[in-house]
């Protein structure tokens, strides 16, 4: 618990206020001894020799074996065995030089933090290396830091099971951090649709049209799509990290929630709702990055399923949480509920959410070691990277690059358009449900919220299907045969892509007074479960195919999805009123057919498209 508190924002503030005399790191303790591996490298004179290649430990060399072994697609177990056979005892603290003529040797060890361009996060090489390191982490072996050609010593984890490495955290600690991120994501997403129960009250308060009253919802959705374009790149800067971004933005989200519940003019409500969405948005993109910091590539999908579920169910449960309360207490009640939910989550994040960014953790460790030894040669890899980090480059990666790839790459264009459509259809439900269940079946405002729980049921069905696929088919296949072509991850979506169309048409044409309300509700459940599976497949396919631009693509995808959802909230009600529920939903069902055609085209021609793309690997 002390380690969690020290790494949390509150702990860092306490350390700053006490000049690091409280909540000390091991390097700041009186009894700390610099690891022998660091003494050996710092005291060596090998940097004066004429070689110009980094020094690496023999174990590191084994962990980064020639790519020829990696490319044979041997199983993870066999590569673990081979590495152990070739590894030397780290206690000897020997160093060797990699063969300067062996161009197949790839420095892929995960103990070293690498530049964003150098790291290939979703490749078979990383999968093989992670399998090696998973075995190494079960043993306490010192890691020899690397020495650069100009004599600098790169800070590493001290040992293979270094507790400061998020990958080495206990399952309980990982679960605790994941739970905070999921709760945070749930609150922010719930904050969007929780307002829908208040639309009638807002109409009466200021005499607005229904379309105008939906603006506070649509602007919130638009803002949390724009926010990641700023917050995601900032969280990747090693000197900032993820935890400060989470704490600062969630503090603003909580503070803004107070005047939002008290505002007495509609223009002010619009501005404050936009700011709410903007400051709540880091969970959209950075939440997945936090999960990746802690979990290995093979089992990361399970963590992402939990995170996506929190995001998926949040909007659906919003009307349930506010429907009965707004009926009894007035339209402001839904906005108060956002504050009541956000406050405890912010306190939890502020008190107990540790930093998970490896570059940030090692950057601060390097500073402590320099202070301890007085040796300025000790550097973190990120300090070298930051010398060339320019704001313009960050801006290009975050905003310009996703647009360029979307325009030039047909696979990404399809993914962005399709996810935008299904996300927009999802948010159009908040406009069509009030036209169906109260009108045809006499449901109250609170009961409409209960109907939205069908999305929760759909999410649970989707989780069961996708996790069963992971556990029974995908992971065993990877362990046996290695990673297959990226298109293999789309197989579940080839079946699930029919679900959105079937579900929408079932909802649209059974939503009639003479048909029981369960029929259209089943249609929405089919839609929700199938969309969940499709989205999971797509969100794995993109980083596998475009690892170098994965962060930028997700930020761009978030923006496009949110922008279309914002528009769908505004055009949804006029569409359903003018065409009728059946025909209006049929238009959306027709749009979802794009996904069926596109998914099969992507599965068949995806490899050829990637071969022609300058962005894919």
FITI-112655 format. One line per 10 residues: number of its first residue (from 1); their letters; for each residue x, y, z of C-alpha. Coordinates in nm, 4 decimals. Example, Ala and Ser with C-alpha at 12.3 -4.5 7.8 and 13.67 -1.06 7.14 Angstrom:
BEGIN
1> AS> 1.2300,-0.4500,0.7800 ~ 1.3670,-0.1060,0.7140
***
This chain:
BEGIN
1> XXXXXXXXXX> 0.0000,0.0000,0.0000 ~ 0.2903,0.2369,0.0736 ~ 0.4207,0.1865,-0.2812 ~ 0.0789,0.2681,-0.4283 ~ 0.0444,0.5818,-0.2159 ~ 0.3967,0.6977,-0.3052 ~ 0.3285,0.6652,-0.6786 ~ -0.0178,0.8232,-0.6599 ~ -0.0649,1.1982,-0.7222 ~ -0.1122,1.2666,-0.3509
11> XXXXXXXXXX> 0.2105,1.0854,-0.2685 ~ 0.4024,1.2835,-0.5286 ~ 0.2645,1.6080,-0.3872 ~ 0.3646,1.5027,-0.0353 ~ 0.7147,1.4207,-0.1586 ~ 0.7425,1.7584,-0.3294 ~ 0.6159,1.9450,-0.0226 ~ 0.8609,1.7650,0.2089 ~ 1.1548,1.7827,-0.0319 ~ 1.1452,1.4044,-0.0725
21> XXXXXXXXXX> 1.1901,1.3365,0.2987 ~ 0.8621,1.1458,0.3222 ~ 0.7594,0.8394,0.1182 ~ 1.1136,0.7767,0.0051 ~ 1.2122,0.5526,-0.2824 ~ 1.4695,0.2770,-0.2203 ~ 1.7419,0.4919,-0.3820 ~ 1.6778,0.7585,-0.1200 ~ 1.7133,0.5279,0.1793 ~ 2.0292,0.5429,0.3897
31> XXXXXXXXXX> 2.0899,0.1705,0.3558 ~ 2.0492,0.1593,-0.0243 ~ 2.3387,0.0085,-0.2163 ~ 2.3830,0.0658,-0.5865 ~ 2.3420,-0.2696,-0.7632 ~ 2.6731,-0.4334,-0.8455 ~ 2.5775,-0.4429,-1.2129 ~ 2.5661,-0.0618,-1.2210 ~ 2.8977,-0.0306,-1.0372 ~ 3.0551,-0.2686,-1.2856
41> XXXXXXXXXX> 2.9324,-0.0743,-1.5892 ~ 3.0008,0.2700,-1.4422 ~ 3.3543,0.1729,-1.3435 ~ 3.4357,-0.0052,-1.6681 ~ 3.6559,0.1582,-1.9249 ~ 3.5004,-0.0245,-2.2171 ~ 3.3543,0.2988,-2.3496 ~ 3.7081,0.4133,-2.4283 ~ 3.7571,0.1226,-2.6650 ~ 3.7063,0.1718,-3.0340
51> XXXXXXXXXX> 3.3780,-0.0163,-3.0599 ~ 3.0644,0.1896,-3.1158 ~ 2.7954,-0.0600,-3.0208 ~ 2.5977,-0.0801,-2.6970 ~ 2.7088,-0.3209,-2.4283 ~ 2.4467,-0.5770,-2.3339 ~ 2.4323,-0.8577,-2.0846 ~ 2.4441,-1.2128,-2.2083 ~ 2.0951,-1.2741,-2.0790 ~ 1.9749,-0.9706,-2.2702
61> XXXXXXXXXX> 2.1443,-1.1013,-2.5803 ~ 1.9649,-1.4301,-2.5363 ~ 1.6349,-1.2552,-2.4775 ~ 1.6908,-1.0653,-2.7989 ~ 1.7952,-1.3637,-3.0000 ~ 1.8455,-1.3342,-3.3755 ~ 1.5308,-1.2709,-3.5655 ~ 1.5845,-1.5953,-3.7531 ~ 1.4695,-1.7828,-3.4414 ~ 1.1735,-1.5531,-3.3977
71> XXXXXXXXXX> 1.0655,-1.5807,-3.7558 ~ 1.0469,-1.9604,-3.7459 ~ 0.7193,-1.9228,-3.5522 ~ 0.8304,-2.1627,-3.2845 ~ 0.6028,-2.1907,-2.9861 ~ 0.6581,-1.9670,-2.6863 ~ 0.7558,-2.2646,-2.4729 ~ 1.0293,-2.3726,-2.7109 ~ 1.1720,-2.0219,-2.7298 ~ 1.1694,-2.0009,-2.3510
81> XXXXXXXXXX> 1.3606,-2.3272,-2.3325 ~ 1.6114,-2.2171,-2.5918 ~ 1.6723,-1.8898,-2.4149 ~ 1.7307,-2.0579,-2.0818 ~ 1.9798,-2.2994,-2.2390 ~ 2.1793,-2.0134,-2.3910 ~ 2.1604,-1.7735,-2.0978 ~ 2.4624,-1.7162,-1.8734 ~ 2.4421,-1.6544,-1.5019 ~ 2.3789,-1.2840,-1.4512
91> XXXXXXXXXX> 2.5650,-1.2996,-1.1209 ~ 2.8902,-1.3045,-1.3180 ~ 2.8059,-0.9528,-1.4367 ~ 2.9850,-1.0066,-1.7657 ~ 2.9147,-0.7991,-2.0713 ~ 2.9486,-0.8856,-2.4341 ~ 2.9320,-0.6878,-2.7528 ~ 2.6728,-0.7813,-3.0148 ~ 2.8166,-0.8740,-3.3488 ~ 2.8212,-0.5501,-3.5497
101> XXXXXXXXXX> 2.7768,-0.7480,-3.8677 ~ 2.4739,-0.9457,-3.7513 ~ 2.1957,-0.7267,-3.8849 ~ 1.9328,-0.9757,-3.7765 ~ 1.9960,-0.9102,-3.4082 ~ 1.7037,-0.6980,-3.2912 ~ 1.7218,-0.5189,-2.9589 ~ 1.3686,-0.6023,-2.8506 ~ 1.4177,-0.6616,-2.4811 ~ 1.1310,-0.5128,-2.2812
111> XXXXXXXXXX> 1.3500,-0.4254,-1.9819 ~ 1.4642,-0.1178,-2.1698 ~ 1.2278,0.1665,-2.2449 ~ 1.2425,0.2450,-2.6096 ~ 1.1461,0.5352,-2.8241 ~ 0.7927,0.5347,-2.9576 ~ 0.9109,0.4792,-3.3143 ~ 1.1541,0.2047,-3.2146 ~ 0.9022,-0.0038,-3.0255 ~ 0.6888,-0.2537,-3.2162
121> XXXXXXXXXX> 0.4183,-0.3314,-2.9631 ~ 0.2043,-0.5808,-3.1550 ~ 0.4415,-0.8193,-3.3321 ~ 0.5450,-1.1803,-3.3032 ~ 0.8877,-1.0623,-3.1851 ~ 0.7305,-0.8940,-2.8841 ~ 0.5188,-1.2013,-2.8124 ~ 0.8305,-1.4215,-2.8121 ~ 1.0256,-1.1817,-2.5924 ~ 0.7378,-1.1511,-2.3472
131> XXXXXXXXXX> 0.7277,-1.5291,-2.3181 ~ 1.0980,-1.5279,-2.2304 ~ 1.0596,-1.2475,-1.9789 ~ 0.7553,-1.4102,-1.8199 ~ 0.9811,-1.6975,-1.7186 ~ 1.2641,-1.4665,-1.6170 ~ 1.0300,-1.2737,-1.3883 ~ 0.9761,-1.5834,-1.1780 ~ 1.3451,-1.5623,-1.0806 ~ 1.5489,-1.2855,-0.9218
141> XXXXXXXXXX> 1.8317,-1.2153,-1.1626 ~ 2.0139,-0.8838,-1.1951 ~ 1.9845,-0.6973,-1.5230 ~ 2.3014,-0.5390,-1.6579 ~ 2.2343,-0.1844,-1.7830 ~ 2.3312,-0.1030,-2.1388 ~ 2.6103,0.1395,-2.2179 ~ 2.5790,0.3598,-2.5248 ~ 2.8532,0.4449,-2.7687 ~ 2.9049,0.7882,-2.6099
151> XXXXXXXXXX> 2.9474,0.6392,-2.2637 ~ 2.6018,0.6977,-2.1151 ~ 2.4501,0.4241,-1.8998 ~ 2.0841,0.3470,-1.9655 ~ 1.8773,0.2869,-1.6532 ~ 1.7042,-0.0495,-1.6465 ~ 1.4991,-0.2469,-1.3996 ~ 1.7379,-0.3711,-1.1319 ~ 1.6277,-0.7334,-1.1550 ~ 1.4039,-0.9480,-1.3690
161> XXXXXXXXXX> 1.1378,-0.9381,-1.0952 ~ 1.1848,-0.5704,-1.0052 ~ 0.8642,-0.4716,-0.8188 ~ 0.8731,-0.1243,-0.9746 ~ 0.7989,-0.2744,-1.3166 ~ 0.4185,-0.2695,-1.3692 ~ 0.4472,-0.5996,-1.5542 ~ 0.5776,-0.7536,-1.2287 ~ 0.3016,-0.6230,-1.0048 ~ 0.0933,-0.8766,-0.8201
171> XXXXXXXXXX> -0.2388,-0.9776,-0.9701 ~ -0.4166,-0.8037,-0.6819 ~ -0.2397,-0.4744,-0.7518 ~ -0.3077,-0.5014,-1.1255 ~ -0.6724,-0.5776,-1.0517 ~ -0.6985,-0.2791,-0.8166 ~ -0.5525,-0.0369,-1.0729 ~ -0.7678,-0.1865,-1.3505 ~ -1.0768,-0.1498,-1.1320 ~ -1.0072,0.2202,-1.0767
181> XXXXXXXXXX> -0.9635,0.2771,-1.4503 ~ -1.2848,0.0868,-1.5284 ~ -1.4843,0.2793,-1.2655 ~ -1.3421,0.6053,-1.3965 ~ -1.4358,0.5100,-1.7526 ~ -1.7835,0.4047,-1.6439 ~ -1.8508,0.7362,-1.4651 ~ -1.7377,0.9468,-1.7596 ~ -1.9410,0.7501,-2.0134 ~ -2.2423,0.7407,-1.7829
191> XXXXXXXXXX> -2.2184,1.1187,-1.7614 ~ -2.3191,1.1441,-2.1259 ~ -2.6540,0.9617,-2.1359 ~ -2.7517,1.0251,-1.7752 ~ -2.8691,1.3657,-1.8970 ~ -3.1337,1.2206,-2.1343 ~ -3.3871,1.1874,-1.8517 ~ -3.3624,1.5640,-1.7998 ~ -3.4437,1.6691,-2.1570 ~ -3.8176,1.7182,-2.0916
201> XXXXXXXXXX> -3.7400,1.9297,-1.7853 ~ -3.4948,2.1418,-1.9848 ~ -3.7579,2.1929,-2.2559 ~ -4.0077,2.3166,-1.9959 ~ -3.7492,2.5293,-1.8158 ~ -3.6358,2.7329,-2.1161 ~ -3.9073,2.6638,-2.3766 ~ -3.6783,2.4810,-2.6165 ~ -3.7343,2.2495,-2.9087 ~ -3.6514,1.8797,-2.8484
211> XXXXXXXXXX> -3.3529,1.9031,-3.0836 ~ -3.2128,2.1957,-2.8858 ~ -3.2634,2.0120,-2.5579 ~ -3.0464,1.7252,-2.6860 ~ -2.7483,1.9562,-2.7455 ~ -2.6035,1.9107,-2.3938 ~ -2.5801,1.5386,-2.4680 ~ -2.4370,1.5742,-2.8184 ~ -2.1771,1.8349,-2.7155 ~ -2.0608,1.6156,-2.4283
221> XXXXXXXXXX> -2.0121,1.3249,-2.6715 ~ -1.8302,1.5467,-2.9221 ~ -1.5989,1.6824,-2.6508 ~ -1.4921,1.3454,-2.5183 ~ -1.3964,1.2543,-2.8742 ~ -1.1837,1.5675,-2.9114 ~ -1.0084,1.5405,-2.5757 ~ -0.7878,1.2358,-2.6551 ~ -0.6275,1.4292,-2.9408 ~ -0.4631,1.6374,-2.6663
231> XXXXXXXXXX> -0.4521,1.4158,-2.3586 ~ -0.3266,1.0949,-2.5238 ~ -0.0066,1.2514,-2.6674 ~ 0.0584,1.4340,-2.3393 ~ 0.0374,1.1078,-2.1447 ~ 0.3039,0.9603,-2.3740 ~ 0.5571,1.2293,-2.2743 ~ 0.7815,1.0541,-2.0181 ~ 0.8268,1.3600,-1.7974 ~ 0.4464,1.3806,-1.7530
241> XXXXXXXXXX> 0.3183,1.0234,-1.7476 ~ -0.0366,0.8983,-1.7180 ~ -0.1323,0.9483,-1.3529 ~ -0.0981,1.3312,-1.3479 ~ -0.3163,1.3552,-1.6604 ~ -0.5813,1.1357,-1.5006 ~ -0.5803,1.3280,-1.1721 ~ -0.5731,1.6794,-1.3178 ~ -0.8471,1.6211,-1.5748 ~ -1.0688,1.4272,-1.3345
251> XXXXXXXXXX> -1.0310,1.7093,-1.0827 ~ -1.1540,1.9535,-1.3465 ~ -1.4360,1.7162,-1.4435 ~ -1.5513,1.6995,-1.0807 ~ -1.5218,2.0744,-1.0218 ~ -1.7111,2.1608,-1.3417 ~ -1.9883,1.9193,-1.2444 ~ -2.0904,2.1534,-0.9600 ~ -2.1744,2.4654,-1.1674 ~ -2.3257,2.2369,-1.4344
261> XXXXXXXXXX> -2.5882,2.1248,-1.1831 ~ -2.6502,2.4860,-1.0717 ~ -2.6367,2.6760,-1.4023 ~ -2.9404,2.8927,-1.4712 ~ -2.9127,2.9573,-1.8456 ~ -2.9087,2.7218,-2.1398 ~ -2.5960,2.8666,-2.3042 ~ -2.4039,2.8105,-1.9823 ~ -2.5303,2.4526,-1.9662 ~ -2.4008,2.3876,-2.3182
271> XXXXXXXXXX> -2.0551,2.5272,-2.2410 ~ -2.0234,2.3398,-1.9138 ~ -2.1390,2.0099,-2.0634 ~ -1.8792,2.0466,-2.3394 ~ -1.6071,2.1098,-2.0807 ~ -1.7275,1.8126,-1.8785 ~ -1.6821,1.5822,-2.1759 ~ -1.3473,1.7341,-2.2697 ~ -1.1903,1.6917,-1.9257 ~ -1.3414,1.3474,-1.8757
281> XXXXXXXXXX> -1.2018,1.2153,-2.2031 ~ -0.8545,1.0752,-2.1106 ~ -1.0138,0.7423,-2.0211 ~ -1.1078,0.6890,-2.3875 ~ -0.7549,0.6392,-2.5218 ~ -0.5197,0.6423,-2.2235 ~ -0.7218,0.3803,-2.0352 ~ -0.6200,0.1157,-2.2881 ~ -0.2575,0.2311,-2.2650 ~ -0.2651,0.1833,-1.8868
291> XXXXXXXXXX> -0.3867,-0.1727,-1.9326 ~ -0.1072,-0.2365,-2.1826 ~ 0.1472,-0.1061,-1.9291 ~ 0.0517,-0.3825,-1.6848 ~ -0.0530,-0.6844,-1.8917 ~ 0.1409,-0.8914,-2.1425 ~ 0.0366,-0.8935,-2.5053 ~ -0.1090,-1.2430,-2.4857 ~ -0.3516,-1.1685,-2.2023 ~ -0.4071,-0.7982,-2.2647
301> XXXXXXXXXX> -0.7384,-0.8682,-2.4498 ~ -0.8977,-0.9830,-2.1231 ~ -0.8113,-0.6532,-1.9548 ~ -0.9369,-0.4591,-2.2563 ~ -1.2655,-0.6518,-2.2464 ~ -1.3234,-0.5248,-1.8922 ~ -1.2331,-0.1674,-1.9885 ~ -1.4470,-0.1679,-2.3036 ~ -1.7373,-0.3147,-2.1057 ~ -1.7239,-0.0217,-1.8637
311> XXXXXXXXXX> -1.7337,0.2193,-2.1562 ~ -2.0052,0.0234,-2.3369 ~ -2.2419,-0.0090,-2.0412 ~ -2.1979,0.3440,-1.9076 ~ -2.4280,0.5222,-2.1535 ~ -2.6863,0.2426,-2.1315 ~ -2.7125,0.2576,-1.7526 ~ -2.7199,0.6378,-1.7403 ~ -3.0964,0.6668,-1.8050 ~ -3.1636,0.3968,-1.5442
321> XXXXXXXXXX> -2.9648,0.5845,-1.2798 ~ -3.1439,0.9120,-1.3446 ~ -3.4902,0.8181,-1.4744 ~ -3.6774,0.7640,-1.1482 ~ -3.4807,1.0367,-0.9650 ~ -3.5540,1.3027,-1.2255 ~ -3.9238,1.2129,-1.2186 ~ -3.9311,1.2608,-0.8420 ~ -3.6798,1.5411,-0.7859 ~ -3.6571,1.7458,-1.1062
331> XXXXXXXXXX> -3.4326,1.7719,-1.4100 ~ -3.1214,1.8907,-1.2249 ~ -3.1033,1.5637,-1.0359 ~ -2.9233,1.3803,-1.3182 ~ -2.6505,1.6466,-1.3192 ~ -2.6090,1.6172,-0.9427 ~ -2.5663,1.2437,-0.9822 ~ -2.2645,1.3028,-1.2073 ~ -2.1000,1.5024,-0.9285 ~ -2.1796,1.2395,-0.6663
341> XXXXXXXXXX> -2.0309,0.9647,-0.8838 ~ -1.7263,1.1639,-0.9949 ~ -1.6231,1.2867,-0.6492 ~ -1.5415,0.9471,-0.4913 ~ -1.3694,0.8255,-0.8091 ~ -1.1507,1.1359,-0.8183 ~ -1.0522,1.0879,-0.4540 ~ -0.9689,0.7239,-0.5233 ~ -0.7537,0.8207,-0.8223 ~ -0.5858,1.1045,-0.6346
351> XXXXXXXXXX> -0.5041,0.8882,-0.3333 ~ -0.4283,0.5469,-0.4800 ~ -0.3762,0.5446,-0.8593 ~ -0.0061,0.4718,-0.9216 ~ 0.1929,0.5628,-1.2288 ~ 0.2108,0.2806,-1.4845 ~ 0.4129,0.4417,-1.7638 ~ 0.7479,0.2619,-1.7826 ~ 0.9306,0.5591,-1.9435 ~ 0.8105,0.7873,-1.6622
361> XXXXXXXXXX> 0.9071,0.5414,-1.3862 ~ 1.2590,0.4879,-1.5236 ~ 1.3025,0.8584,-1.5965 ~ 1.2501,0.9397,-1.2299 ~ 1.4705,0.6479,-1.1245 ~ 1.7525,0.7841,-1.3422 ~ 1.7244,1.1241,-1.1718 ~ 1.7481,0.9607,-0.8283 ~ 2.0524,0.7558,-0.9300 ~ 2.2275,1.0654,-1.0663
371> XXXXXXXXXX> 2.1660,1.2423,-0.7372 ~ 2.2898,0.9407,-0.5427 ~ 2.6091,0.8828,-0.7441 ~ 2.6778,1.2291,-0.8831 ~ 2.7358,1.0627,-1.2189 ~ 2.5623,1.2444,-1.5042 ~ 2.6226,0.9560,-1.7429 ~ 2.3216,0.7771,-1.5941 ~ 2.0255,0.8427,-1.8240 ~ 1.6874,0.6959,-1.9042
381> XXXXXXXXXX> 1.6172,0.6049,-2.2647 ~ 1.3330,0.8572,-2.2639 ~ 1.5747,1.1419,-2.1823 ~ 1.7577,1.0690,-2.5049 ~ 1.4286,1.0476,-2.6932 ~ 1.2997,1.3743,-2.5483 ~ 1.5857,1.5711,-2.6998 ~ 1.4167,1.5324,-3.0370 ~ 1.0588,1.5598,-2.9141 ~ 0.9001,1.8693,-3.0643
391> XXXXXXXXXX> 0.5446,1.9969,-3.0055 ~ 0.4887,2.0094,-3.3804 ~ 0.5765,1.6392,-3.4102 ~ 0.3331,1.5535,-3.1307 ~ 0.0619,1.7580,-3.3053 ~ 0.1259,1.5840,-3.6370 ~ 0.1148,1.2381,-3.4784 ~ -0.2071,1.3156,-3.2905 ~ -0.4120,1.5029,-3.5503 ~ -0.2612,1.5074,-3.8986
401> XXXXXXXXXX> -0.1368,1.1480,-3.9175 ~ -0.4753,0.9792,-3.8442 ~ -0.6407,1.1937,-4.1106 ~ -0.3676,1.1115,-4.3623 ~ -0.3910,0.7375,-4.2976 ~ -0.7718,0.7440,-4.3108 ~ -0.7634,0.9123,-4.6510 ~ -0.4836,0.7049,-4.8006 ~ -0.5455,0.3622,-4.6498 ~ -0.8755,0.1913,-4.7453
411> XXXXXXXXXX> -0.8622,-0.0565,-4.4544 ~ -0.8426,0.2203,-4.1944 ~ -1.1009,0.4255,-4.3844 ~ -1.3438,0.1333,-4.3579 ~ -1.2685,0.0749,-3.9883 ~ -1.3235,0.4408,-3.9031 ~ -1.6416,0.4759,-4.1079 ~ -1.7919,0.1512,-3.9805 ~ -1.7163,0.2156,-3.6134 ~ -1.8529,0.5684,-3.6508
421> XXXXXXXXXX> -2.1775,0.4325,-3.7959 ~ -2.2378,0.1692,-3.5284 ~ -2.1422,0.4138,-3.2512 ~ -2.3774,0.6733,-3.3957 ~ -2.6589,0.4167,-3.4180 ~ -2.5958,0.3271,-3.0539 ~ -2.6468,0.6879,-2.9464 ~ -2.9536,0.7263,-3.1671 ~ -3.1279,0.4837,-2.9286 ~ -3.1482,0.7663,-2.6746
431> XXXXXXXXXX> -3.3752,0.9497,-2.9188 ~ -3.5853,0.6579,-3.0455 ~ -3.6603,0.4861,-2.7143 ~ -3.8763,0.7773,-2.5894 ~ -4.0731,0.7536,-2.9165 ~ -4.1397,0.3803,-2.8725 ~ -4.1761,0.2627,-2.5148 ~ -4.3852,0.5472,-2.3642 ~ -4.5971,0.5904,-2.6796 ~ -4.6649,0.2246,-2.7652
441> XXXXXXXXXX> -4.6340,0.0567,-2.4268 ~ -4.7043,0.3306,-2.1719 ~ -4.3640,0.3139,-2.0027 ~ -4.2683,0.5879,-1.7588 ~ -3.9402,0.7782,-1.7749 ~ -3.7933,0.5464,-1.5130 ~ -3.9070,0.2359,-1.6979 ~ -3.7335,0.3575,-2.0142 ~ -3.4133,0.3496,-1.8119 ~ -3.4883,-0.0082,-1.7163
451> XXXXXXXXXX> -3.5223,-0.0999,-2.0845 ~ -3.1689,0.0284,-2.1411 ~ -3.0419,-0.2561,-1.9229 ~ -3.0827,-0.4749,-2.2306 ~ -2.7506,-0.3204,-2.3399 ~ -2.5967,-0.4542,-2.0190 ~ -2.7335,-0.7994,-2.0997 ~ -2.5981,-0.7652,-2.4542 ~ -2.2573,-0.6693,-2.3143 ~ -2.2507,-0.9777,-2.0906
461> XXXXXXXXXX> -2.3401,-1.1989,-2.3879 ~ -2.0673,-1.0351,-2.5965 ~ -1.8138,-1.0838,-2.3170 ~ -1.9028,-1.4515,-2.2856 ~ -1.8695,-1.5088,-2.6599 ~ -1.5449,-1.3163,-2.7073 ~ -1.3701,-1.4441,-2.3935 ~ -1.4645,-1.8004,-2.4861 ~ -1.3058,-1.7402,-2.8255 ~ -0.9899,-1.6071,-2.6591
471> XXXXXXXXXX> -0.9648,-1.8900,-2.4063 ~ -1.0621,-2.1846,-2.6225 ~ -0.9349,-2.0900,-2.9681 ~ -0.7113,-1.7842,-3.0055 ~ -0.4640,-1.8104,-2.7164 ~ -0.4056,-2.1876,-2.7534 ~ -0.3486,-2.1341,-3.1261 ~ -0.0967,-1.8543,-3.0629 ~ 0.0913,-2.0625,-2.8063 ~ 0.1085,-2.3510,-3.0522
481> XXXXXXXXXX> 0.1627,-2.1767,-3.3860 ~ 0.2617,-1.8180,-3.3098 ~ 0.0807,-1.5141,-3.4436 ~ -0.1041,-1.5676,-3.7667 ~ -0.1876,-1.3007,-4.0228 ~ -0.3738,-1.0063,-3.8742 ~ -0.6921,-1.0941,-4.0629 ~ -0.7291,-1.4060,-3.8474 ~ -0.8420,-1.1749,-3.5645 ~ -1.1481,-1.0817,-3.7729
491> XXXXXXXXXX> -1.2952,-1.4340,-3.7758 ~ -1.5474,-1.3738,-3.4907 ~ -1.6539,-1.0517,-3.6621 ~ -1.7377,-1.2441,-3.9800 ~ -2.0269,-1.3985,-3.7898 ~ -2.1084,-1.1080,-3.5585 ~ -2.1291,-0.8472,-3.8366 ~ -2.4738,-0.9772,-3.9325 ~ -2.6038,-0.9045,-3.5815 ~ -2.6347,-0.5239,-3.6057
501> XXXXXXXXXX> -2.8464,-0.5441,-3.9197 ~ -3.0676,-0.8244,-3.7851 ~ -3.1124,-0.6523,-3.4501 ~ -3.2019,-0.3142,-3.6009 ~ -3.4631,-0.4517,-3.8399 ~ -3.6125,-0.6639,-3.5631 ~ -3.6393,-0.3586,-3.3394 ~ -3.7742,-0.1295,-3.6117 ~ -4.0524,-0.3547,-3.7340 ~ -4.1665,-0.5099,-3.4063
511> XXXXXXXXXX> -4.1922,-0.1769,-3.2228 ~ -4.5737,-0.1663,-3.2526 ~ -4.8543,-0.1572,-2.9956 ~ -4.9860,-0.4966,-3.1070 ~ -4.6503,-0.6709,-3.0482 ~ -4.5146,-0.7280,-2.6982 ~ -4.2379,-0.4890,-2.5900 ~ -3.9950,-0.7769,-2.5409 ~ -3.9651,-0.8279,-2.9183 ~ -3.8018,-0.4915,-3.0015
521> XXXXXXXXXX> -3.5955,-0.5206,-2.6840 ~ -3.4555,-0.8519,-2.8057 ~ -3.3621,-0.6770,-3.1298 ~ -3.1577,-0.4178,-2.9399 ~ -2.9926,-0.6952,-2.7373 ~ -2.8864,-0.8741,-3.0567 ~ -2.7518,-0.5460,-3.1897 ~ -2.5579,-0.4708,-2.8717 ~ -2.3993,-0.8152,-2.8316 ~ -2.2858,-0.8378,-3.1935
531> XXXXXXXXXX> -2.1471,-0.4843,-3.1967 ~ -1.9420,-0.5635,-2.8859 ~ -1.7757,-0.8602,-3.0592 ~ -1.7174,-0.6677,-3.3827 ~ -1.5581,-0.3751,-3.1995 ~ -1.3256,-0.6040,-3.0041 ~ -1.2058,-0.7657,-3.3270 ~ -1.1513,-0.4332,-3.5001 ~ -0.9662,-0.2807,-3.2076 ~ -0.7202,-0.5711,-3.2115
541> XXXXXXXXXX> -0.6803,-0.5723,-3.5890 ~ -0.5811,-0.2049,-3.6132 ~ -0.2772,-0.2084,-3.3793 ~ -0.1616,-0.5422,-3.5179 ~ -0.1533,-0.3975,-3.8678 ~ -0.0411,-0.0446,-3.7840 ~ 0.1610,-0.0681,-3.4595 ~ 0.3684,0.2419,-3.5222 ~ 0.0577,0.4591,-3.5535 ~ -0.1740,0.2715,-3.3174
551> XXXXXXXXXX> -0.2030,0.5516,-3.0599 ~ -0.2729,0.8160,-3.3231 ~ -0.5231,0.5942,-3.5035 ~ -0.7180,0.5240,-3.1856 ~ -0.7304,0.8940,-3.1024 ~ -0.8519,0.9692,-3.4552 ~ -1.1038,0.6856,-3.4401 ~ -1.2348,0.8157,-3.1064 ~ -1.2886,1.1576,-3.2586 ~ -1.4666,1.0288,-3.5699
561> XXXXXXXXXX> -1.6921,0.7978,-3.3673 ~ -1.7823,1.0725,-3.1246 ~ -1.8396,1.3275,-3.4000 ~ -2.0832,1.0959,-3.5797 ~ -2.2531,1.0083,-3.2511 ~ -2.2913,1.3798,-3.1823 ~ -2.4608,1.4226,-3.5186 ~ -2.6800,1.1147,-3.4750 ~ -2.8214,1.2543,-3.1515 ~ -2.9288,1.5648,-3.3418
571> XXXXXXXXXX> -3.0648,1.4002,-3.6567 ~ -3.2096,1.0934,-3.4818 ~ -3.5360,1.2431,-3.3551 ~ -3.6261,1.4230,-3.6832 ~ -3.5413,1.1045,-3.8739 ~ -3.7711,0.8862,-3.6633 ~ -4.0522,1.1425,-3.6491 ~ -4.0540,1.2152,-4.0229 ~ -4.0084,0.8583,-4.1479 ~ -4.1602,0.6714,-3.8590
581> XXXXXXXXXX> -3.9780,0.4349,-3.6266 ~ -3.9848,0.1385,-3.8664 ~ -3.8524,0.3204,-4.1717 ~ -3.6125,0.5374,-3.9718 ~ -3.4502,0.2392,-3.8029 ~ -3.4450,0.0610,-4.1396 ~ -3.2279,0.3431,-4.2763 ~ -2.9811,0.2769,-3.9955 ~ -3.0060,-0.0977,-4.0557 ~ -2.9266,-0.0382,-4.4214
591> XXXXXXXXXX> -2.6165,0.1582,-4.3245 ~ -2.5029,-0.1312,-4.1055 ~ -2.4958,-0.3540,-4.4157 ~ -2.1790,-0.1638,-4.5051 ~ -2.0180,-0.3476,-4.2174 ~ -2.1094,-0.6917,-4.3528 ~ -1.9702,-0.6181,-4.6977 ~ -1.6654,-0.4331,-4.5640 ~ -1.5771,-0.6983,-4.3070 ~ -1.5651,-0.9751,-4.5669
601> XXXXXXXXXX> -1.3715,-0.7574,-4.8115 ~ -1.1228,-0.6749,-4.5358 ~ -1.0845,-1.0425,-4.4460 ~ -1.0320,-1.1460,-4.8098 ~ -0.8216,-0.8546,-4.9361 ~ -0.6724,-0.7236,-4.6125 ~ -0.3291,-0.8774,-4.6726 ~ -0.3102,-0.7280,-5.0219 ~ -0.4164,-0.3865,-4.8915 ~ -0.1509,-0.3989,-4.6213
611> XXXXXXX> 0.1117,-0.4999,-4.8761 ~ 0.0366,-0.1839,-5.0751 ~ 0.0091,0.0447,-4.7731 ~ 0.3109,0.2439,-4.6626 ~ 0.1654,0.2645,-4.3119 ~ 0.1058,-0.1065,-4.2391 ~ 0.3555,-0.3801,-4.1520
***
